[in-house]
């Protein structure tokens, strides 16, 4: 079993907080804030922390917040300041390495997890839309949000705090705090506001570059000194592991570190465990009254397994779509590394693009989904239904 002593992970987290360039970001000892007035749920933060957040506005008790590093100790990236490479220029990724794939209009971009694991947030503009590309390594949660709230484009940073082991972000405009897993503002002026998630998925570098030969890829030339390509959370995704810095109740229906792809439509939320999808790589289901299809394909490695991400174990990739194209409902079966619709015999890739056949060039409409460790999703969405094969 991989070595996972808490002190080693703490050391790695603090190492991740070291600054880039020639400067170093101060380290911080994890502390649990205690309300000055438990009934009011107040926040006792010292002015020396330099927060301008309105702590009188909050939707969660401060006792649920745990500080792991200093504010912006893990530095977010600004997409405009980091070069993007053409797929043909990339020489630092191996085919099975995981990337976050995002397409807005004709603008397709890949954000390698070997970069995001060290920065957690990229503020970018894709297809003319301001976005926040986020990844919480402790929850294996990759989510892309539209950054515009109430007509105002926000820029996000890493607060240094966790809730249910999940990244708490803050916007630099009002210093409100936002829960990454749900996109909800939980402290400050924006409390109760909701970020809009955009369709984005974790797939292999090979799948991205085949689907988007003219796509662009976030470079490792970030201006920070990091050992990109290495995993500072060695062995963290062992399915039998205990989540780090998580003190909530465990939902024993699945192992804590089981990977799931989740879909939330209307009042219904469903999780599709990867270990079940391996045996049934095409799933048709109804969520909130909407029919969906889930695709699963091996060939994408974990970012949280071995020291070298490229040498980590294959965990696969899962994507979700509406099962219709060319004004017709489609049914699918897995054939090799592709998916074939039974109506026309066209072949589709993991990103929902018809690559040959009568429907070649067509695309399935993506459904917003999340790729998480089960414990993290269940902590925020305990009512989730777990899909089971027929």
C-alpha positions in Angstrom: 0.0 0.0 0.0 1.4 3.5 -0.8 3.0 5.5 2.0 0.5 8.2 3.1 1.6 9.6 6.5 -0.2 12.8 7.2 3.0 14.6 8.0 4.4 13.8 4.6 1.4 15.2 2.9 1.5 18.3 5.1 5.1 18.8 4.1 4.3 18.5 0.4 1.4 20.9 0.7 3.7 23.5 2.3 6.3 22.8 -0.3 3.7 23.5 -3.0 3.1 26.9 -1.3 6.7 28.0 -1.9 6.7 31.0 -4.2 7.9 31.3 -7.8 10.5 33.4 -9.4 13.1 34.5 -6.8 10.6 35.0 -4.0 9.1 32.6 -1.5 5.6 32.8 -0.2 5.4 32.5 3.6 4.2 29.2 5.0 1.3 28.8 7.4 0.5 26.3 10.1 -2.9 24.8 9.6 -5.4 26.1 12.2 -9.2 25.8 12.7 -10.8 29.2 13.3 -13.2 29.3 16.2 -16.1 31.8 16.2 -15.8 34.7 18.6 -19.6 34.4 19.0 -20.7 30.8 18.3 -24.4 31.7 18.1 -23.7 34.4 15.6 -21.2 32.3 13.7 -18.7 35.1 13.7 -15.2 35.0 12.2 -12.4 35.9 14.5 -9.8 36.7 11.9 -7.0 39.2 12.8 -6.6 42.3 10.6 -3.0 41.2 10.1 -4.3 38.6 7.7 -5.2 41.5 5.4 -8.6 40.2 4.5 -11.1 42.8 3.4 -13.9 40.2 3.4 -17.2 41.1 5.1 -17.2 38.2 7.6 -20.6 39.3 8.9 -22.0 37.7 5.8 -21.7 33.9 5.7 -23.7 30.8 5.0 -21.4 28.3 6.8 -20.0 28.2 10.4 -16.4 29.2 10.6 -15.7 25.9 12.5 -16.0 24.1 9.1 -13.1 26.0 7.6 -9.5 24.7 8.0 -6.5 26.7 6.9 -3.8 24.6 5.2 -1.5 27.3 3.7 -1.2 31.1 3.7 -3.5 33.2 1.5 -2.4 32.7 -2.1 0.4 30.4 -0.8 -0.6 28.3 -3.8 -0.5 30.8 -6.6 -3.3 30.9 -9.2 -2.3 31.5 -12.8 -3.4 34.3 -15.1 -4.0 32.8 -18.5 -3.0 36.0 -20.3 0.4 35.9 -18.6 1.1 32.2 -19.4 1.9 31.2 -23.0 -0.4 28.7 -24.7 1.1 26.3 -27.2 -0.2 24.7 -30.3 -0.7 21.0 -29.9 2.2 20.4 -32.3 4.5 22.4 -30.0 3.9 20.4 -26.9 6.8 18.1 -25.8 6.2 17.9 -22.1 3.1 15.6 -22.1 2.8 11.9 -22.6 -0.2 10.5 -24.4 -2.0 9.1 -21.3 -1.5 12.2 -19.1 -4.7 13.9 -17.8 -5.7 17.3 -19.1 -8.9 19.4 -18.5 -10.5 19.8 -21.9 -12.5 23.0 -22.4 -14.2 24.2 -25.6 -16.0 27.5 -25.9 -17.2 28.2 -29.4 -14.2 27.5 -31.7 -11.7 27.9 -28.9 -10.5 24.6 -27.5 -7.9 24.5 -24.7 -6.2 21.9 -22.6 -5.1 22.6 -19.1 -2.6 19.8 -18.0 -3.2 18.5 -14.5 0.6 18.4 -14.1 0.4 22.2 -14.0 -3.0 22.6 -12.3 -1.9 20.3 -9.4 0.6 23.1 -8.4 -1.7 26.1 -9.0 -5.3 24.9 -8.6 -6.8 27.9 -10.5 -6.3 29.5 -13.9 -8.1 32.7 -14.7 -8.5 32.8 -18.4 -10.6 34.1 -21.3 -11.7 31.3 -23.7 -13.8 32.0 -26.8 -14.3 35.6 -25.4 -15.7 34.3 -22.1 -13.9 35.0 -18.8 -13.5 31.6 -17.0 -12.0 30.1 -13.9 -10.4 26.7 -14.5 -10.1 25.0 -11.1 -8.7 21.8 -9.8 -8.7 20.6 -6.1 -6.2 17.8 -5.8 -7.5 16.7 -2.4 -10.9 16.0 -3.9 -9.8 15.2 -7.5 -12.3 17.8 -8.5 -11.9 19.7 -11.8 -14.5 22.3 -12.6 -14.6 25.3 -15.0 -16.8 28.2 -14.1 -18.0 31.3 -16.0 -16.3 34.1 -14.0 -19.0 36.7 -14.6 -21.3 37.3 -11.7 -23.9 40.0 -11.8 -22.4 41.4 -14.9 -18.9 41.6 -13.3 -15.9 39.5 -14.4 -14.2 38.1 -11.3 -10.6 37.0 -10.8 -10.0 34.1 -8.3 -7.2 33.1 -6.0 -6.6 30.3 -3.5 -7.7 31.4 0.0 -5.6 28.9 1.8 -8.7 27.4 3.4 -10.5 24.1 3.0 -14.0 23.0 3.7 -14.7 19.3 3.6 -11.2 19.0 2.3 -12.2 21.1 -0.8 -10.6 24.2 -2.1 -12.1 27.5 -0.9 -11.4 30.2 -3.5 -11.8 34.0 -3.1 -12.5 36.7 -5.7 -10.1 39.6 -5.7 -12.8 42.1 -6.4 -14.8 41.7 -3.1 -12.7 39.0 -1.4 -15.8 36.9 -1.0 -15.0 33.2 -0.4 -16.3 30.5 -2.8 -16.7 26.7 -2.5 -15.0 25.1 -5.4 -17.0 21.9 -5.4 -20.4 23.7 -5.6 -19.5 27.1 -7.0 -21.4 28.8 -4.2 -20.2 31.9 -2.4 -20.1 31.0 1.3 -18.5 34.1 3.0 -18.6 37.8 2.1 -20.6 40.2 -0.1 -21.5 37.5 -2.7 -22.7 35.0 -0.1 -25.4 32.9 -1.6 -24.4 33.7 -5.2 -23.7 30.8 -7.6 -21.0 30.5 -10.3 -22.2 28.9 -13.5 -20.3 25.7 -14.3 -19.3 25.0 -17.9 -18.9 21.7 -19.7 -15.3 20.6 -19.1 -13.8 17.1 -18.6 -10.6 15.3 -17.7 -9.4 13.3 -20.6 -6.0 12.1 -21.9 -3.7 14.3 -23.7 -3.9 11.9 -26.7 -7.7 12.2 -26.8 -7.6 16.0 -26.7 -5.0 16.5 -29.4 -6.8 14.0 -31.7 -10.1 15.8 -31.2 -8.6 19.3 -31.4 -5.5 19.4 -33.6 -5.7 23.2 -33.7 -6.3 23.5 -30.0 -4.1 25.3 -27.5 -2.4 24.0 -24.4 -1.4 25.8 -21.2 2.4 25.9 -21.1 4.7 25.0 -18.2 6.4 28.4 -18.7 4.4 29.9 -15.8 7.1 32.0 -14.2 7.1 29.8 -11.1 9.7 27.2 -10.1 7.8 23.9 -10.0 8.6 20.3 -10.8 5.8 20.0 -13.3 5.1 16.4 -14.2 5.6 15.3 -10.6 2.8 14.6 -8.1 3.2 16.1 -4.6 0.4 13.9 -3.3 2.1 10.5 -3.7 -0.3 7.6 -3.5 -3.2 9.9 -2.4 -5.8 8.3 -4.6 -5.5 4.8 -3.2 -9.2 3.7 -3.0 -8.6 2.4 0.5 -7.0 5.7 1.7 -8.5 8.0 4.3 -9.2 11.5 2.9 -6.7 14.1 4.2 -8.0 17.0 6.2 -11.6 15.8 6.0 -13.5 15.5 9.3 -17.1 15.1 8.1 -19.2 12.0 8.1 -18.4 9.3 5.6 -21.0 8.1 3.1 -20.2 4.3 3.2 -22.1 3.5 0.1 -18.8 3.8 -1.8 -15.1 3.9 -0.8 -14.1 7.4 0.1 -11.6 7.7 -2.8 -13.7 6.0 -5.4 -13.8 8.1 -8.5 -17.3 9.1 -9.7 -18.6 11.2 -12.5 -21.6 13.2 -11.3 -24.6 14.8 -13.0 -27.0 17.3 -11.4 -30.1 18.3 -13.4 -33.0 20.0 -11.6 -33.6 18.4 -8.2 -31.8 15.2 -9.0 -28.1 14.3 -8.6 -26.6 11.0 -9.8 -23.1 9.5 -9.4 -21.6 7.0 -11.8 -18.7 5.0 -10.1 -15.7 4.5 -12.4 -15.4 0.9 -11.3 -18.9 0.1 -12.5 -18.4 2.0 -15.8 -15.3 -0.1 -16.5 -17.8 -3.0 -16.9 -20.4 -1.0 -18.7 -18.7 1.8 -20.7 -22.0 3.1 -22.2 -24.8 4.1 -19.7 -28.2 5.5 -20.7 -30.0 7.1 -17.7 -32.5 9.8 -16.8 -31.5 12.6 -14.5 -34.1 15.2 -13.5 -36.3 14.0 -16.3 -33.5 14.5 -18.9 -32.1 11.5 -20.8 -28.3 11.3 -20.9 -25.6 9.0 -22.0 -22.3 8.4 -20.1 -19.2 7.3 -22.0 -16.3 5.6 -20.3 -12.9 4.8 -21.8 -9.6 3.6 -20.4 -6.4 5.3 -21.3 -6.2 8.3 -18.9 -3.8 8.1 -15.9 -4.3 9.5 -12.4 -2.6 12.7 -11.4 -2.5 11.6 -7.8 -0.8 8.1 -7.9 2.9 7.8 -8.6 5.6 10.5 -8.2 5.7 10.8 -12.0 2.2 11.5 -13.2 3.1 10.0 -16.6 3.9 6.7 -14.9 0.7 6.5 -12.8 -2.0 4.0 -13.1 -4.8 4.1 -15.7 -8.1 5.3 -14.2 -9.9 6.1 -17.4 -12.1 9.0 -18.3 -15.9 9.6 -18.2 -17.9 12.1 -20.2 -21.7 12.8 -20.4 -23.9 14.0 -23.3 -27.4 14.3 -24.5 -27.9 11.2 -26.8 -29.1 13.0 -29.9 -27.6 14.4 -33.1 -29.0 15.5 -36.4 -32.4 15.8 -34.8 -32.6 12.1 -34.0 -32.2 10.1 -30.8 -29.2 7.8 -30.8 -28.2 4.7 -28.9 -24.7 3.6 -28.5 -22.4 0.7 -27.8 -18.7 0.7 -27.1 -16.4 -0.7 -29.8 -12.7 -0.7 -29.0 -11.7 2.8 -28.0 -14.7 4.4 -29.7 -18.5 4.4 -29.4 -20.8 3.4 -32.3 -24.4 4.6 -32.6 -26.8 1.8 -33.6 -28.9 4.0 -35.9 -26.2 5.1 -38.5 -23.1 3.1 -37.5 -21.1 6.3 -37.0 -18.1 6.2 -34.7 -17.8 8.7 -31.9 -14.9 9.6 -29.6 -14.8 10.2 -25.8 -15.5 13.9 -26.4 -18.7 13.3 -28.2 -17.5 14.0 -31.7 -18.5 11.7 -34.7 -15.2 10.8 -36.3 -16.5 8.8 -39.2 -19.7 7.4 -40.7 -22.9 9.1 -41.8 -22.8 11.6 -39.0 -19.1 12.5 -39.3 -18.5 16.0 -38.1 -21.5 16.0 -35.8 -21.2 16.6 -32.1 -23.2 15.5 -29.1 -24.3 18.3 -26.7 -22.2 18.0 -23.6 -23.9 17.8 -20.2 -22.2 19.6 -17.3 -20.6 16.9 -15.1 -18.0 16.5 -12.4 -15.1 14.1 -11.8 -14.7 13.7 -8.1 -13.6 11.5 -5.2 -16.8 10.1 -3.7 -16.2 11.5 -0.2 -16.0 15.0 -1.4 -19.1 15.0 -3.6 -21.1 13.1 -0.9 -20.2 15.7 1.7 -21.9 18.5 -0.3 -24.6 16.4 -2.0 -25.5 13.6 0.4 -28.8 13.0 -1.4 -27.0 11.7 -4.5 -28.3 8.6 -6.1 -25.6 6.0 -7.1 -26.2 4.4 -10.4 -26.2 0.7 -10.5 -26.0 -1.6 -13.6 -29.2 -3.4 -14.6 
